[in-house]
Amino acid sequence: MQNQKDVDSLVAPLEALNFLHQDYQYINKQLNALQAYHLMTGNPPFWLRIAFKIRDFLSLKLAGVQPIQGFGSPKAQTVKVNDKLDFFDVIKITETELFLQSADKHLRVLVALQIHEHDHIKNKLSVTTSVVTYNFFGKVYMLPVSLVHGLIVRNSLKNLN
């Protein structure tokens, strides 16, 4: 495994990506990356919980992909590399960065939460999601995801206000 400080914020070089999305929100200076993630994912809306149930059912039946059960698992106060957060593996964790990866035989996803200094009141949290697909099912899976991913992230970022 790469050294934690050497992890790039994209799952692959830009030209190799099949999906890339970035969004941001200005946040309270006291929040660290893990706290921001917990606030973003702690109370998913009903429609997203249903979407994850549909995803789990179809992915298991059509491609043998194990259920991920969405967001909402117990919120750990301390996290280290190789721990699980919801359905992601933690691959980098600092006060200002949280990199989460999920991979299977169809695709690999990296979500990078990065906090940057903004002004004396707020910091800027950027959320970058990058995906590489490996086969036809991965590409088909990403079709609906690519349509709603921005909505999911923006909705989650609203939980930081």
N, CA, C and O of each residue as an XYZ file, in Angstrom:
644
protein
N       0.848     -1.180      0.000
C       0.000      0.000      0.000
C       0.890      1.239      0.000
O       1.975      1.249      0.582
N       0.394      2.298     -0.678
C       1.147      3.546     -0.711
C       1.249      4.145      0.682
O       0.411      3.891      1.547
N       2.281      4.939      0.883
C       2.384      5.717      2.097
C       1.230      6.703      2.111
O       0.889      7.273      1.074
N       0.621      6.913      3.279
C      -0.549      7.777      3.398
C      -0.327      9.154      2.780
O      -1.233      9.669      2.125
N       0.825      9.762      2.956
C       1.036     11.116      2.449
C       1.234     11.151      0.936
O       1.195     12.229      0.342
N       1.444     10.007      0.301
C       1.647      9.959     -1.138
C       0.361      9.710     -1.933
O       0.407      9.661     -3.162
N      -0.766      9.553     -1.270
C      -2.016      9.249     -1.942
C      -2.486     10.471     -2.725
O      -2.552     11.578     -2.189
N      -2.810     10.256     -3.996
C      -3.310     11.320     -4.858
C      -4.812     11.480     -4.631
O      -5.469     10.549     -4.165
N      -5.359     12.649     -4.955
C      -6.780     12.892     -4.728
C      -7.668     12.339     -5.839
O      -8.891     12.464     -5.763
N      -7.079     11.731     -6.872
C      -7.842     11.064     -7.923
C      -7.497      9.579     -7.931
O      -6.371      9.201     -7.610
N      -8.447      8.749     -8.290
C      -8.254      7.302     -8.294
C      -7.299      6.857     -9.403
O      -6.709      5.780     -9.326
N      -7.151      7.696    -10.437
C      -6.284      7.387    -11.585
C      -5.928      8.708    -12.258
O      -6.504      9.745    -11.928
N      -4.990      8.680    -13.193
C      -4.716      9.915    -13.947
C      -5.998     10.433    -14.609
O      -6.869      9.649    -14.984
N      -6.101     11.727    -14.747
C      -7.301     12.371    -15.268
C      -7.803     11.741    -16.565
O      -9.003     11.518    -16.723
N      -6.898     11.456    -17.481
C      -7.304     10.917    -18.786
C      -7.841      9.487    -18.697
O      -8.478      9.018    -19.639
N      -7.601      8.792    -17.600
C      -8.064      7.412    -17.440
C      -9.403      7.325    -16.701
O      -9.974      6.239    -16.599
N      -9.909      8.438    -16.188
C     -11.140      8.421    -15.401
C     -12.367      8.218    -16.281
O     -12.432      8.699    -17.413
N     -13.336      7.496    -15.733
C     -14.632      7.349    -16.378
C     -15.671      8.282    -15.769
O     -16.728      8.505    -16.360
N     -15.379      8.825    -14.599
C     -16.281      9.766    -13.939
C     -15.458     10.646    -13.014
O     -14.534     10.182    -12.345
N     -15.811     11.930    -12.989
C     -15.163     12.887    -12.090
C     -16.192     13.929    -11.697
O     -16.867     14.500    -12.553
N     -16.311     14.174    -10.403
C     -17.210     15.213     -9.894
C     -16.523     15.914     -8.730
O     -15.878     15.277     -7.897
N     -16.672     17.237     -8.685
C     -16.126     17.998     -7.556
C     -17.138     19.051     -7.146
O     -17.782     19.687     -7.980
N     -17.258     19.217     -5.846
C     -18.130     20.243     -5.283
C     -17.457     20.761     -4.019
O     -16.482     20.177     -3.545
N     -17.978     21.859     -3.472
C     -17.374     22.406     -2.264
C     -18.419     23.114     -1.420
O     -19.516     23.430     -1.880
N     -18.045     23.350     -0.177
C     -18.895     24.082      0.771
C     -17.966     24.794      1.745
O     -16.934     24.253      2.140
N     -18.337     25.998      2.126
C     -17.599     26.701      3.171
C     -18.100     26.198      4.512
O     -19.305     26.093      4.741
N     -17.161     25.889      5.397
C     -17.508     25.238      6.665
C     -16.866     25.970      7.838
O     -15.940     26.764      7.673
N     -17.378     25.682      9.009
C     -16.840     26.212     10.255
C     -15.383     25.788     10.406
O     -15.033     24.640     10.130
N     -14.546     26.708     10.841
C     -13.110     26.431     10.998
C     -12.825     25.311     11.992
O     -11.773     24.677     11.919
N     -13.740     25.061     12.916
C     -13.500     24.048     13.945
C     -13.696     22.621     13.433
O     -13.290     21.673     14.105
N     -14.308     22.447     12.264
C     -14.551     21.102     11.756
C     -13.305     20.505     11.114
O     -12.600     21.173     10.357
N     -13.044     19.231     11.427
C     -11.991     18.514     10.703
C     -12.655     17.635      9.626
O     -13.881     17.586      9.530
N     -11.858     16.963      8.844
C     -12.378     16.195      7.703
C     -13.309     15.063      8.148
O     -14.347     14.843      7.523
N     -12.960     14.354      9.202
C     -13.804     13.257      9.679
C     -15.139     13.792     10.202
O     -16.191     13.220      9.913
N     -15.103     14.869     10.959
C     -16.343     15.456     11.458
C     -17.238     15.904     10.302
O     -18.454     15.714     10.339
N     -16.633     16.495      9.285
C     -17.407     16.926      8.119
C     -18.072     15.720      7.456
O     -19.251     15.778      7.107
N     -17.329     14.635      7.281
C     -17.896     13.421      6.679
C     -19.083     12.913      7.498
O     -20.126     12.577      6.939
N     -18.925     12.857      8.814
C     -20.006     12.370      9.670
C     -21.249     13.249      9.549
O     -22.367     12.737      9.491
N     -21.062     14.561      9.512
C     -22.203     15.458      9.352
C     -22.867     15.273      7.989
O     -24.091     15.324      7.873
N     -22.057     15.061      6.975
C     -22.593     14.890      5.623
C     -23.399     13.606      5.480
O     -24.409     13.591      4.776
N     -22.979     12.543      6.125
C     -23.569     11.220      5.887
C     -24.425     10.706      7.044
O     -25.012      9.629      6.944
N     -24.502     11.453      8.126
C     -25.146     10.955      9.337
C     -26.643     10.752      9.255
O     -27.187      9.905      9.965
N     -27.319     11.502      8.413
C     -28.770     11.406      8.336
C     -29.210     11.457      6.869
O     -29.767     12.460      6.423
N     -28.963     10.384      6.127
C     -29.307     10.405      4.699
C     -30.816     10.513      4.494
O     -31.591      9.951      5.268
N     -31.232     11.231      3.456
C     -32.667     11.360      3.203
C     -33.280     10.019      2.805
O     -32.589      9.105      2.353
N     -34.581      9.932      2.986
C     -35.319      8.697      2.692
C     -35.065      8.213      1.270
O     -34.824      7.025      1.055
N     -35.116      9.123      0.295
C     -34.950      8.734     -1.110
C     -33.576      8.111     -1.361
O     -33.443      7.217     -2.197
N     -32.548      8.582     -0.637
C     -31.215      8.010     -0.814
C     -31.126      6.627     -0.167
O     -30.486      5.730     -0.715
N     -31.760      6.450      0.989
C     -31.784      5.124      1.615
C     -32.467      4.106      0.698
O     -32.008      2.970      0.576
N     -33.562      4.514      0.056
C     -34.274      3.635     -0.882
C     -33.388      3.345     -2.098
O     -33.321      2.205     -2.558
N     -32.710      4.372     -2.619
C     -31.820      4.187     -3.773
C     -30.728      3.172     -3.461
O     -30.395      2.344     -4.309
N     -30.167      3.224     -2.259
C     -29.143      2.243     -1.881
C     -29.735      0.835     -1.791
O     -29.078     -0.132     -2.174
N     -30.952      0.709     -1.295
C     -31.590     -0.615     -1.229
C     -31.795     -1.186     -2.635
O     -31.551     -2.369     -2.874
N     -32.244     -0.338     -3.557
C     -32.425     -0.779     -4.947
C     -31.080     -1.157     -5.543
O     -30.964     -2.182     -6.214
N     -30.064     -0.337     -5.304
C     -28.712     -0.613     -5.805
C     -28.228     -1.964     -5.298
O     -27.718     -2.781     -6.065
N     -28.392     -2.188     -4.000
C     -27.912     -3.441     -3.410
C     -28.616     -4.650     -4.014
O     -27.975     -5.652     -4.331
N     -29.936     -4.558     -4.175
C     -30.703     -5.666     -4.732
C     -30.272     -5.969     -6.164
O     -29.960     -7.113     -6.493
N     -30.254     -4.936     -7.019
C     -29.916     -5.141     -8.429
C     -28.461     -5.576     -8.613
O     -28.178     -6.460     -9.423
N     -27.553     -4.973     -7.881
C     -26.132     -5.314     -8.031
C     -25.854     -6.749     -7.611
O     -25.051     -7.438     -8.241
N     -26.510     -7.200     -6.553
C     -26.320     -8.581     -6.102
C     -26.911     -9.559     -7.115
O     -26.274    -10.552     -7.465
N     -28.131     -9.278     -7.587
C     -28.811    -10.195     -8.509
C     -28.162    -10.219     -9.891
O     -28.063    -11.283    -10.502
N     -27.714     -9.057    -10.397
C     -27.211     -8.976    -11.764
C     -25.706     -9.224    -11.888
O     -25.235     -9.702    -12.920
N     -24.955     -8.898    -10.831
C     -23.499     -8.975    -10.975
C     -22.789     -9.602     -9.793
O     -21.559     -9.658     -9.777
N     -23.529    -10.073     -8.805
C     -22.894    -10.705     -7.663
C     -22.099     -9.758     -6.775
O     -21.208    -10.188     -6.043
N     -22.421     -8.460     -6.840
C     -21.731     -7.456     -6.025
C     -22.388     -7.413     -4.654
O     -23.612     -7.344     -4.544
N     -21.583     -7.452     -3.629
C     -22.096     -7.472     -2.265
C     -22.806     -6.164     -1.909
O     -22.418     -5.101     -2.396
N     -23.839     -6.229     -1.066
C     -24.548     -5.019     -0.633
C     -23.616     -4.064      0.112
O     -22.709     -4.484      0.831
N     -23.867     -2.768     -0.082
C     -23.076     -1.760      0.638
C     -23.888     -1.082      1.729
O     -23.314     -0.497      2.647
N     -25.195     -1.148      1.648
C     -26.125     -0.667      2.674
C     -26.083      0.840      2.905
O     -26.671      1.320      3.874
N     -25.418      1.585      2.062
C     -25.487      3.039      2.127
C     -24.795      3.650      3.326
O     -23.924      3.048      3.954
N     -25.216      4.865      3.618
C     -24.632      5.620      4.724
C     -25.411      5.384      6.004
O     -26.518      4.847      5.984
N     -24.816      5.793      7.122
C     -25.532      5.728      8.377
C     -24.979      4.732      9.373
O     -25.616      4.470     10.393
N     -23.810      4.170      9.108
C     -23.223      3.258     10.091
C     -22.793      4.066     11.319
O     -22.697      5.291     11.241
N     -22.533      3.402     12.447
C     -22.100      4.134     13.639
C     -20.889      5.024     13.334
O     -19.997      4.642     12.576
N     -20.877      6.192     13.927
C     -19.861      7.200     13.629
C     -18.687      7.097     14.608
O     -18.795      7.480     15.773
N     -17.579      6.579     14.115
C     -16.371      6.442     14.937
C     -15.762      7.814     15.174
O     -15.722      8.646     14.267
N     -15.295      8.047     16.372
C     -14.653      9.321     16.697
C     -13.197      9.360     16.254
O     -12.652     10.426     15.967
N     -12.577      8.196     16.202
C     -11.211      8.105     15.688
C     -11.189      7.064     14.577
O     -11.828      6.016     14.665
N     -10.449      7.379     13.549
C     -10.365      6.513     12.377
C      -8.912      6.486     11.934
O      -8.203      7.488     12.025
N      -8.478      5.323     11.454
C      -7.118      5.215     10.935
C      -7.158      4.547      9.560
O      -8.177      3.984      9.158
N      -6.053      4.620      8.862
C      -5.942      3.994      7.555
C      -6.306      2.514      7.675
O      -5.920      1.846      8.635
N      -7.047      2.015      6.698
C      -7.554      0.643      6.595
C      -8.836      0.397      7.384
O      -9.405     -0.690      7.287
N      -9.312      1.377      8.168
C     -10.617      1.242      8.813
C     -11.700      1.398      7.760
O     -11.442      1.861      6.649
N     -12.917      1.004      8.121
C     -14.097      1.177      7.266
C     -14.904      2.371      7.766
O     -15.092      2.560      8.968
N     -15.374      3.168      6.812
C     -16.375      4.194      7.081
C     -17.512      3.916      6.112
O     -17.362      4.072      4.900
N     -18.643      3.506      6.654
C     -19.750      3.053      5.822
C     -19.225      1.974      4.879
O     -18.718      0.958      5.355
N     -19.324      2.151      3.581
C     -18.877      1.126      2.631
C     -17.512      1.443      2.038
O     -17.089      0.793      1.082
N     -16.826      2.421      2.583
C     -15.520      2.840      2.082
C     -14.388      2.329      2.974
O     -14.563      2.128      4.175
N     -13.223      2.126      2.353
C     -11.984      1.899      3.086
C     -11.277      3.234      3.241
O     -11.171      3.999      2.281
N     -10.798      3.517      4.435
C     -10.044      4.746      4.676
C      -8.620      4.516      4.161
O      -7.934      3.594      4.603
N      -8.183      5.362      3.223
C      -6.819      5.218      2.709
C      -5.932      6.398      3.092
O      -4.712      6.333      2.937
N      -6.537      7.481      3.593
C      -5.760      8.615      4.108
C      -6.642      9.379      5.076
O      -7.816      9.629      4.803
N      -6.063      9.749      6.215
C      -6.812     10.521      7.208
C      -5.859     11.479      7.923
O      -4.866     11.065      8.521
N      -6.188     12.765      7.846
C      -5.521     13.808      8.625
C      -6.617     14.748      9.105
O      -7.795     14.516      8.833
N      -6.247     15.793      9.805
C      -7.246     16.780     10.219
C      -7.913     17.434      9.019
O      -9.086     17.802      9.087
N      -7.189     17.579      7.935
C      -7.702     18.319      6.776
C      -8.002     17.453      5.554
O      -8.471     17.970      4.540
N      -7.743     16.159      5.629
C      -8.005     15.292      4.487
C      -8.557     13.942      4.938
O      -8.113     13.363      5.930
N      -9.530     13.466      4.182
C     -10.080     12.131      4.379
C     -10.296     11.545      2.991
O     -11.128     12.033      2.226
N      -9.542     10.492      2.668
C      -9.639      9.821      1.372
C     -10.251      8.448      1.594
O      -9.758      7.648      2.389
N     -11.332      8.195      0.876
C     -12.103      6.971      1.026
C     -12.181      6.246     -0.310
O     -12.431      6.864     -1.345
N     -11.967      4.938     -0.284
C     -11.964      4.163     -1.518
C     -12.894      2.959     -1.386
O     -13.023      2.354     -0.322
N     -13.531      2.637     -2.503
C     -14.325      1.423     -2.606
C     -13.989      0.795     -3.948
O     -13.987      1.471     -4.977
N     -13.704     -0.501     -3.933
C     -13.296     -1.166     -5.173
C     -13.873     -2.574     -5.217
O     -13.993     -3.256     -4.200
N     -14.221     -2.982     -6.420
C     -14.615     -4.367     -6.666
C     -14.161     -4.724     -8.077
O     -13.369     -3.995     -8.675
N     -14.654     -5.840     -8.617
C     -14.198     -6.279     -9.931
C     -14.746     -5.419    -11.064
O     -14.335     -5.579    -12.213
N     -15.668     -4.510    -10.757
C     -16.302     -3.692    -11.789
C     -15.793     -2.253    -11.850
O     -15.749     -1.648    -12.921
N     -15.410     -1.712    -10.696
C     -14.979     -0.317    -10.664
C     -14.214     -0.004     -9.389
O     -14.199     -0.782     -8.436
N     -13.585      1.151     -9.404
C     -12.886      1.659     -8.215
C     -13.253      3.130     -8.060
O     -13.193      3.898     -9.019
N     -13.631      3.513     -6.848
C     -14.072      4.863     -6.526
C     -13.151      5.442     -5.461
O     -12.771      4.754     -4.514
N     -12.799      6.708     -5.624
C     -12.076      7.438     -4.585
C     -12.831      8.723     -4.308
O     -13.095      9.511     -5.217
N     -13.177      8.930     -3.043
C     -13.784     10.175     -2.591
C     -12.746     10.867     -1.722
O     -12.285     10.314     -0.723
N     -12.385     12.086     -2.114
C     -11.370     12.852     -1.385
C     -12.020     14.091     -0.787
O     -12.472     14.975     -1.515
N     -12.065     14.153      0.540
C     -12.515     15.350      1.241
C     -11.269     16.105      1.662
O     -10.403     15.555      2.342
N     -11.179     17.364      1.259
C      -9.997     18.174      1.560
C     -10.435     19.542      2.062
O     -11.260     20.213      1.442
N      -9.870     19.943      3.191
C     -10.181     21.238      3.782
C      -9.032     22.191      3.490
O      -7.863     21.880      3.717
N      -9.405     23.367      2.977
C      -8.430     24.408      2.650
C      -8.778     25.678      3.411
O      -9.950     25.993      3.616
N      -7.756     26.395      3.822
C      -7.939     27.682      4.482
C      -8.688     28.625      3.543
O      -8.359     28.717      2.360
N      -9.697     29.326      4.069
C     -10.425     30.301      3.246
C     -10.261     31.716      3.800
O      -9.683     32.582      3.143
N     -10.770     31.946      5.007
C     -10.602     33.248      5.659
C     -10.583     33.029      7.165
O     -10.448     31.892      7.617
N     -10.712     34.081      7.941
C     -10.596     33.931      9.399
C     -11.845     33.317     10.036
O     -11.830     32.997     11.225
N     -12.922     33.148      9.271
C     -14.157     32.577      9.806
C     -14.431     31.175      9.254
O     -14.883     30.296      9.988
N     -14.165     30.972      7.993
C     -14.543     29.732      7.325
C     -13.352     29.073      6.635
O     -12.380     29.731      6.265
N     -13.456     27.757      6.474
C     -12.574     26.983      5.605
C     -13.403     26.501      4.417
O     -14.632     26.564      4.441
N     -12.733     26.030      3.398
C     -13.411     25.491      2.217
C     -13.192     23.978      2.184
O     -12.058     23.502      2.140
N     -14.292     23.240      2.205
C     -14.243     21.785      2.075
C     -14.545     21.431      0.632
O     -15.613     21.763      0.118
N     -13.612     20.761     -0.026
C     -13.875     20.259     -1.377
C     -14.056     18.749     -1.302
O     -13.372     18.055     -0.550
N     -14.998     18.261     -2.106
C     -15.277     16.833     -2.202
C     -15.082     16.441     -3.661
O     -15.811     16.894     -4.544
N     -14.087     15.591     -3.898
C     -13.780     15.131     -5.248
C     -14.048     13.639     -5.324
O     -13.518     12.863     -4.528
N     -14.869     13.242     -6.281
C     -15.168     11.831     -6.498
C     -14.666     11.448     -7.878
O     -15.028     12.071     -8.876
N     -13.832     10.421     -7.929
C     -13.312      9.936     -9.212
C     -13.526      8.427     -9.292
O     -13.443      7.708     -8.296
N     -13.807      7.970    -10.530
C     -14.146      6.561    -10.739
C     -13.445      6.044    -11.988
O     -13.358      6.731    -13.005
N     -12.951      4.822    -11.884
C     -12.465      4.059    -13.030
C     -13.316      2.800    -13.101
O     -13.482      2.095    -12.106
N     -13.855      2.523    -14.289
C     -14.623      1.293    -14.486
C     -13.739      0.275    -15.204
O     -12.865      0.636    -15.992
N     -13.985     -1.003    -14.916
C     -13.164     -2.067    -15.474
C     -13.865     -2.909    -16.524
O     -13.212     -3.622    -17.286
N     -15.202     -2.831    -16.572
C     -15.931     -3.707    -17.488
C     -17.309     -3.123    -17.792
O     -17.655     -2.034    -17.333
N     -18.080     -3.865    -18.569
C     -19.399     -3.403    -19.011
C     -20.313     -3.108    -17.829
O     -20.977     -2.072    -17.815
N     -20.362     -3.999    -16.831
C     -21.244     -3.761    -15.686
C     -20.850     -2.490    -14.957
O     -21.720     -1.730    -14.533
N     -19.554     -2.242    -14.803
C     -19.110     -1.008    -14.159
C     -19.597      0.225    -14.904
O     -20.018      1.200    -14.283
N     -19.543      0.188    -16.220
C     -20.009      1.320    -17.035
C     -21.524      1.496    -16.906
O     -22.008      2.618    -16.755
N     -22.274      0.389    -16.966
C     -23.732      0.456    -16.824
C     -24.105      0.953    -15.433
O     -25.009      1.776    -15.290
N     -23.420      0.462    -14.414
C     -23.673      0.884    -13.039
C     -23.498      2.391    -12.890
O     -24.274      3.050    -12.197
N     -22.477      2.927    -13.544
C     -22.179      4.352    -13.399
C     -23.164      5.261    -14.139
O     -23.215      6.457    -13.851
N     -23.938      4.736    -15.072
C     -24.898      5.584    -15.791
C     -25.866      6.288    -14.841
O     -25.900      7.519    -14.832
N     -26.651      5.566    -14.044
C     -27.553      6.290    -13.130
C     -26.805      7.042    -12.036
O     -27.231      8.117    -11.614
N     -25.693      6.479    -11.580
C     -24.913      7.157    -10.543
C     -24.453      8.525    -11.041
O     -24.533      9.514    -10.312
N     -23.976      8.581    -12.275
C     -23.470      9.851    -12.806
C     -24.573     10.905    -12.898
O     -24.295     12.101    -12.813
N     -25.816     10.471    -13.071
C     -26.934     11.404    -13.168
C     -27.327     12.018    -11.827
O     -27.781     13.161    -11.776
N     -27.154     11.261    -10.738
C     -27.619     11.743     -9.428
C     -26.489     12.076     -8.454
O     -26.740     12.618     -7.378
N     -25.273     11.762     -8.818
C     -24.173     11.952     -7.875
C     -24.050     13.396     -7.400
O     -23.893     13.640     -6.203
N     -24.118     14.344     -8.309
C     -24.019     15.755     -7.925
C     -25.104     16.153     -6.941
O     -24.839     16.882     -5.985
N     -26.321     15.681     -7.167
C     -27.436     15.954     -6.256
C     -27.158     15.369     -4.875
O     -27.409     16.018     -3.860
N     -26.645     14.154     -4.839
C     -26.335     13.507     -3.556
C     -25.280     14.304     -2.797
O     -25.439     14.558     -1.603
N     -24.208     14.699     -3.474
C     -23.134     15.441     -2.811
C     -23.637     16.803     -2.341
O     -23.388     17.189     -1.199
N     -24.338     17.532     -3.199
C     -24.843     18.858     -2.795
C     -25.802     18.744     -1.620
O     -25.764     19.564     -0.702
N     -26.657     17.735     -1.646
C     -27.577     17.513     -0.536
C     -26.807     17.209      0.752
O     -27.160     17.705      1.822
N     -25.766     16.401      0.647
C     -24.946     16.055      1.816
C     -24.192     17.266      2.343
O     -24.051     17.433      3.554
N     -23.711     18.106      1.444
C     -22.983     19.310      1.870
C     -23.881     20.279      2.643
O     -23.402     21.015      3.506
N     -25.163     20.281      2.339
C     -26.101     21.157      3.063
C     -26.151     20.813      4.543
O     -26.473     21.669      5.367
N     -25.836     19.564      4.893
C     -25.837     19.154      6.300
C     -24.736     19.831      7.103
O     -24.727     19.743      8.330
N     -23.817     20.500      6.436
C     -22.709     21.173      7.122
C     -23.087     22.565      7.599
O     -22.337     23.176      8.361
N     -24.223     23.075      7.173
C     -24.661     24.428      7.581
C     -25.384     24.396      8.901
O     -25.818     25.438      9.392
